[in-house]
Amino acid sequence: MTSPQQDHSQQQKQEDLQPEGNMSIFEHLHELRIRLTKSAYAIFAGMIACWTFSETIFNYLRQPIAAYLPSGGLIFTAPMDKFMAHLKIAFVCGMLITAPFWLYQLWSFIAPALYKKERKMAAGFVFFGTFQFVMGLAFSYYIVLPMAFKFLMNFGGDIDKPMITIDNYLGFLVHTAVVFALCFQMPVILAFLGLIGVVSQRFLREKRRYAVMAIAVIAAIAAPPDALSMILLLVPMCLLYEIAILIVGYLERQREENQNNS
């Protein structure tokens, strides 16, 4: 016979290894709608907050290209261009500062399908997802954009003078920043796939060649249209893939330990 304490301990371990009950498709859609609505409200609130400081933010975002502008500033060709630029800046910055919240909403939608112990990793998922997002933005702003502008603005001699519009510059900057921020999420995504058993460390190692080829294609398509930006995206993604292999291996060992202890 087992003691009540042992029975309780075994029951607790069994509960830890069980996912929550199944939901119908309509319940899933309702849950998704709630999560999306909360995320949209949070992003809108962040956008309103950032709108107050949009001019300061714009001056900061202009710095990577300012040295190559004859007048020291960008130009605009339509009355609404500058207003729309500040609106876009407020929206993107609103998404950035509310990233922990909407990443948590994403995790909350996915978490019911996971085991109880795996759901406790929500804080780590939100933290590292946000950290990688910010790292991608920082890498694009402090490394990629200065090097890209130094190459592009000096290409073909210094006779021609650039007249860059606000819309074109922000489009280039936002495209580059978003591409790098999303690509830097690769370790988080692969770690999650490893957590739910879709990929393994062995699988990632065996498919390394194909992964590098896929990364090269993504870099060629997603990066700004110059070879330097492609290389600056390709190299970090390959390093992040190797980091993801280590993380997935660690999660596998943790899962095996939990199963042996149960």
C-alpha positions in Angstrom: 0.0 0.0 0.0 1.0 3.5 -0.7 0.7 6.4 1.8 -1.7 9.3 1.1 1.3 11.6 0.6 2.7 9.3 -2.1 -0.7 9.1 -3.7 -0.9 12.9 -3.7 2.6 13.1 -5.1 1.9 10.7 -7.9 -1.4 12.5 -8.7 0.4 15.8 -8.8 3.0 14.4 -11.2 0.3 13.0 -13.4 -1.5 16.3 -13.5 1.8 18.0 -14.5 2.1 15.7 -17.5 -1.4 16.2 -18.7 -2.6 19.0 -21.1 -5.8 20.9 -20.5 -9.1 19.6 -21.9 -9.8 19.8 -25.5 -11.8 22.7 -26.9 -14.1 22.8 -29.9 -13.2 24.7 -33.1 -15.7 27.5 -32.1 -14.2 27.8 -28.7 -10.7 28.1 -30.3 -12.0 30.8 -32.6 -13.6 32.7 -29.7 -10.4 32.4 -27.7 -8.4 33.6 -30.7 -10.7 36.6 -31.2 -10.3 37.6 -27.5 -6.5 37.4 -27.7 -6.4 39.4 -30.9 -8.7 42.0 -29.5 -6.7 42.5 -26.4 -3.5 42.7 -28.5 -5.0 45.3 -30.8 -6.2 47.4 -27.8 -2.7 47.3 -26.3 -1.0 48.2 -29.6 -3.4 51.1 -30.0 -2.7 52.4 -26.5 1.1 52.1 -27.2 0.6 54.0 -30.5 -1.2 56.9 -28.7 1.6 57.0 -26.2 4.3 57.1 -28.8 2.5 59.7 -30.9 3.3 62.2 -28.2 7.0 61.6 -28.7 6.9 61.0 -32.5 9.0 64.0 -33.4 11.8 63.0 -31.0 11.6 59.4 -32.3 11.7 60.6 -35.9 14.9 62.7 -35.2 16.5 59.6 -33.7 15.5 57.4 -36.7 16.9 59.9 -39.2 20.4 59.6 -37.8 21.7 56.7 -39.9 21.2 58.6 -43.1 21.5 62.2 -41.9 25.2 62.5 -42.8 24.5 61.7 -46.5 21.7 64.3 -46.9 22.8 67.7 -48.4 20.3 69.7 -46.3 20.6 67.5 -43.3 16.9 66.5 -43.6 14.6 64.4 -45.7 12.1 65.8 -48.2 8.4 65.3 -48.7 6.4 65.8 -51.9 2.8 65.7 -50.6 1.1 67.6 -47.8 0.2 64.4 -45.9 3.6 62.8 -46.2 5.0 64.1 -42.9 1.8 63.4 -40.9 1.6 59.9 -42.2 5.3 59.3 -41.4 4.7 60.3 -37.8 1.6 58.0 -37.7 3.6 55.1 -39.0 6.4 55.7 -36.5 3.9 55.8 -33.6 2.3 52.5 -34.8 5.6 50.6 -35.1 6.9 51.9 -31.8 3.6 51.1 -30.2 4.0 47.5 -31.4 7.5 47.4 -30.0 6.7 48.7 -26.5 3.7 46.4 -26.2 5.5 43.4 -27.5 5.7 41.6 -24.1 1.9 41.9 -23.8 0.9 40.6 -27.3 3.6 37.9 -27.1 2.0 36.8 -23.8 -1.4 36.7 -25.5 0.1 34.5 -28.3 1.5 32.1 -25.7 -1.8 32.1 -23.7 -3.6 30.9 -26.9 -1.1 28.1 -27.5 -0.5 27.1 -23.9 -3.6 25.0 -23.3 -2.3 22.4 -25.7 0.9 22.0 -23.7 1.7 20.1 -20.5 1.4 21.9 -17.2 5.2 22.0 -16.7 5.6 23.3 -20.2 3.1 26.1 -19.6 5.3 27.3 -16.8 7.8 28.3 -19.4 5.5 31.2 -20.5 7.6 33.8 -18.8 10.7 32.5 -20.6 8.9 32.5 -23.9 7.8 36.1 -23.5 11.1 37.3 -22.3 13.3 35.7 -24.9 10.8 36.5 -27.7 10.9 40.1 -26.7 14.7 40.1 -26.2 15.2 38.6 -29.7 12.8 41.1 -31.3 14.7 44.0 -29.7 18.0 42.5 -30.7 16.9 42.3 -34.3 15.8 45.9 -34.3 19.1 47.1 -32.6 21.2 45.0 -35.0 19.5 46.6 -38.0 19.7 50.1 -36.7 23.3 50.2 -35.3 25.0 47.8 -37.8 23.0 47.1 -40.9 21.7 50.5 -41.8 24.9 52.5 -41.3 26.9 50.0 -43.4 24.2 49.8 -46.0 23.9 53.6 -46.4 27.7 53.9 -46.5 27.8 51.5 -49.4 24.7 52.8 -51.2 25.2 56.5 -50.8 28.8 56.4 -51.9 28.3 54.1 -54.8 29.1 55.6 -58.2 31.0 58.6 -57.0 29.9 61.8 -55.2 28.7 63.9 -58.2 25.1 62.9 -57.8 23.3 64.2 -54.6 20.6 62.2 -52.8 17.1 63.7 -52.3 15.5 61.0 -50.2 11.8 61.4 -49.4 10.4 60.7 -45.9 8.2 57.9 -47.3 11.0 56.1 -49.1 13.4 56.3 -46.2 10.8 55.1 -43.6 9.8 52.3 -46.0 13.4 51.2 -46.3 14.0 51.5 -42.5 10.9 49.8 -41.4 11.3 47.0 -43.9 14.9 46.3 -42.8 14.1 46.6 -39.1 11.0 44.2 -39.3 12.9 41.7 -41.4 15.8 41.5 -38.9 13.5 41.5 -35.9 11.4 38.6 -37.2 14.4 36.6 -38.4 15.9 37.0 -35.0 12.9 35.1 -33.7 14.2 31.9 -35.2 15.7 30.4 -32.0 12.4 31.1 -30.2 10.3 29.4 -32.9 12.6 26.4 -33.1 12.8 26.1 -29.4 9.0 26.1 -29.2 8.8 23.4 -32.0 11.3 21.4 -30.0 9.2 21.9 -26.9 6.1 20.3 -28.4 8.1 17.6 -30.1 7.8 18.7 -33.8 11.6 18.9 -34.2 14.5 17.4 -32.4 18.2 18.3 -31.9 19.2 15.3 -34.1 16.8 16.5 -36.9 18.1 20.0 -36.8 21.7 18.8 -37.0 21.0 16.4 -39.9 19.1 19.1 -41.9 21.7 21.8 -41.3 22.7 22.0 -44.9 19.1 22.4 -46.0 18.6 25.0 -43.3 21.5 27.1 -44.5 20.2 26.9 -48.1 16.8 28.0 -46.9 18.3 30.8 -44.8 20.2 32.0 -47.8 17.0 32.1 -49.9 15.2 34.0 -47.2 18.1 36.5 -46.8 18.1 37.0 -50.6 14.4 37.7 -50.7 13.7 39.5 -47.4 16.9 41.6 -47.0 17.2 45.0 -48.7 18.3 44.7 -52.4 22.1 44.8 -51.9 24.6 42.1 -51.3 25.9 43.6 -48.0 22.5 43.5 -46.3 22.0 39.9 -47.5 25.3 38.8 -45.9 24.5 40.8 -42.7 21.2 38.8 -42.5 22.6 35.4 -43.5 25.5 35.3 -41.0 23.4 36.1 -37.8 20.7 33.6 -38.9 23.2 30.8 -39.3 24.6 31.6 -35.8 21.1 31.7 -34.4 20.3 28.3 -36.0 23.3 26.8 -34.2 22.1 28.4 -30.9 18.6 26.9 -31.5 20.2 23.4 -31.9 21.7 23.8 -28.4 18.4 25.1 -26.9 16.4 22.2 -28.4 18.9 19.7 -27.0 18.6 21.2 -23.6 14.8 21.1 -23.7 14.9 17.4 -24.8 17.1 16.6 -21.8 14.7 18.4 -19.5 11.8 16.5 -20.9 13.6 13.1 -20.5 14.4 14.0 -16.8 10.8 14.9 -16.1 9.6 11.6 -17.7 12.1 9.6 -15.7 11.1 11.3 -12.5 7.4 10.6 -13.1 
